[in-house]
Amino acid sequence: MTRALEGRIAVVTGAGSGFGAGIARAFADAGATVWVADVNDSAGIAVADALGGHFFHLDICDSSAVAAFAASLNHVDILVNNAGIGHTPQPAEDLPADVFNRVVDVNMRGIYHTTAAFVPGMKTRRRGVIVNIASTAGVRPRGGLTWYNASKGWVITATKSLAAELAPFGIRVNAINPVAGETPLLATFMGGDTSANRERFLATIPLGRFCTPEDVGAAACYLASDGASMVTGVALEVDGGRVL
Ligand SMILES: NC(=O)c1ccc[n+]([C@@H]2O[C@H](COP(=O)([O-])OP(=O)(O)OC[C@H]3O[C@@H](n4cnc5c(N)ncnc54)[C@H](O)[C@@H]3O)[C@@H](O)[C@H]2O)c1
């Protein structure tokens, strides 16, 4: 896609690594001005510098910080809620409460905070695009990851509900469901990055490879572009056929 986002201002949370970095790179290539918003300063600055974008230190769990970030920007055309965390596979009843609470804080409450901070400006301008990074975990869960899977199911439902609610304001809201991806999170989901675990996961992906940041970046670019102007409320699988 060439220059499909020329002149657009985009915020990508968690863009210091993995899928978020791939989305930020794709957006910059398509002509957008990109804000890399991440809690990890060194990683976020490196990504922002490499693509000629901007870095903002942001913890999406901190509602005041998210509000201050939104207020500091003139306007935002595209918001990507990408920042998220996982937990290691274990019986649902064993996941410690502090880990569960952290998953809820980052994967769910963070999107609540960015919605509160960025949607009013989009409503005023009567335009905007939101892309939420959910997961195939939200529609085809693997055992051992129950609370992570449930958080991604919540993201998909929130996406569809926001799409219905915000359509009259000219705001589109979509999600992307990546399958297991080549990012630092992969080892967490697999319970260790071993060749046996890789083979076990790859056996469940018909196209026979993991998702890459480039795959997710291309999908986000499409959903953010005017080419998707009739597309809202979808959760687009980028999964090599995993949910078939
Ligand atoms: N990797 C996979 O297998 C996979 C599969 C499906 C969906 N996902 C989802 O994709 C998204 C990105 O995952 P990834 O694999 O690229 O992870 P990653 O760990 O490579 O990157 C996540 C980034 O988010 C940042 N972050 C974490 N907490 C934050 C916070 N509170 N505020 C701001 N930034 C924060 C981290 O610093 C990091 O830069 C997540 O929502 C994840 O659930 C990942």
The ligand as a Tripos MOL2 file, in Angstrom:
@<TRIPOS>MOLECULE
LIG
   44    48     1     0     0
SMALL
NO_CHARGES

@<TRIPOS>ATOM
      1 N1          2.8940  -12.3040   20.0350 N.am      1 LIG1
      2 C1          1.8100  -13.0510   19.8980 C.2       1 LIG1
      3 O1          1.8790  -14.2670   19.7830 O.2       1 LIG1
      4 C2          0.4540  -12.3770   19.8890 C.ar      1 LIG1
      5 C3         -0.6150  -13.0590   19.2860 C.ar      1 LIG1
      6 C4         -1.8680  -12.4320   19.2340 C.ar      1 LIG1
      7 C5         -2.0330  -11.1810   19.7820 C.ar      1 LIG1
      8 N2         -0.9690  -10.5550   20.3810 N.ar      1 LIG1
      9 C6         -1.2070   -9.2140   20.9300 C.3       1 LIG1
     10 O2         -0.4470   -8.2920   20.1900 O.3       1 LIG1
     11 C7         -0.1490   -7.1550   21.0020 C.3       1 LIG1
     12 C8          1.3400   -6.8790   20.9300 C.3       1 LIG1
     13 O3          2.0210   -8.0310   21.3900 O.3       1 LIG1
     14 P1          3.5400   -8.3250   21.0570 P.3       1 LIG1
     15 O4          3.6380   -9.7860   20.8840 O.co2     1 LIG1
     16 O5          4.0260   -7.4140   20.0000 O.co2     1 LIG1
     17 O6          4.2020   -7.9650   22.4750 O.3       1 LIG1
     18 P2          5.6270   -7.3280   22.8570 P.3       1 LIG1
     19 O7          5.8490   -7.7560   24.2660 O.co2     1 LIG1
     20 O8          6.6410   -7.6260   21.8220 O.co2     1 LIG1
     21 O9          5.3200   -5.7600   22.8180 O.3       1 LIG1
     22 C9          4.4090   -5.1700   23.6970 C.3       1 LIG1
     23 C10         4.8030   -3.7240   23.9010 C.3       1 LIG1
     24 O10         3.8190   -3.1310   24.7640 O.3       1 LIG1
     25 C11         4.4940   -2.3300   25.7120 C.3       1 LIG1
     26 N3          3.6610   -2.2210   26.9230 N.ar      1 LIG1
     27 C12         3.3920   -3.1780   27.8310 C.ar      1 LIG1
     28 N4          2.6380   -2.6830   28.8150 N.ar      1 LIG1
     29 C13         2.4120   -1.3810   28.5040 C.ar      1 LIG1
     30 C14         1.7060   -0.3310   29.1410 C.ar      1 LIG1
     31 N5          1.0910   -0.5230   30.3150 N.pl3     1 LIG1
     32 N6          1.6590    0.8870   28.5470 N.ar      1 LIG1
     33 C15         2.3040    1.1010   27.3660 C.ar      1 LIG1
     34 N7          3.0130    0.1450   26.7280 N.ar      1 LIG1
     35 C16         3.0560   -1.0880   27.2940 C.ar      1 LIG1
     36 C17         5.8010   -3.0570   25.9880 C.3       1 LIG1
     37 O11         6.7750   -2.1810   26.5540 O.3       1 LIG1
     38 C18         6.1620   -3.5510   24.5900 C.3       1 LIG1
     39 O12         6.9450   -2.5820   23.8990 O.3       1 LIG1
     40 C19        -0.6410   -7.5080   22.4030 C.3       1 LIG1
     41 O13        -1.9070   -6.8980   22.6220 O.3       1 LIG1
     42 C20        -0.7600   -9.0130   22.3600 C.3       1 LIG1
     43 O14        -1.7060   -9.4980   23.2840 O.3       1 LIG1
     44 C21         0.2690  -11.1250   20.4270 C.ar      1 LIG1
@<TRIPOS>BOND
     1     1     2 1
     2     2     3 2
     3     2     4 1
     4     4     5 ar
     5     4    44 ar
     6     5     6 ar
     7     6     7 ar
     8     7     8 ar
     9     8     9 1
    10     8    44 ar
    11     9    10 1
    12     9    42 1
    13    10    11 1
    14    11    12 1
    15    11    40 1
    16    12    13 1
    17    13    14 1
    18    14    15 2
    19    14    16 1
    20    14    17 1
    21    17    18 1
    22    18    19 2
    23    18    20 1
    24    18    21 1
    25    21    22 1
    26    22    23 1
    27    23    24 1
    28    23    38 1
    29    24    25 1
    30    25    26 1
    31    25    36 1
    32    26    27 ar
    33    26    35 ar
    34    27    28 ar
    35    28    29 ar
    36    29    30 ar
    37    29    35 ar
    38    30    31 1
    39    30    32 ar
    40    32    33 ar
    41    33    34 ar
    42    34    35 ar
    43    36    37 1
    44    36    38 1
    45    38    39 1
    46    40    41 1
    47    40    42 1
    48    42    43 1
@<TRIPOS>SUBSTRUCTURE
     1 LIG1         1 GROUP 0 **** ****
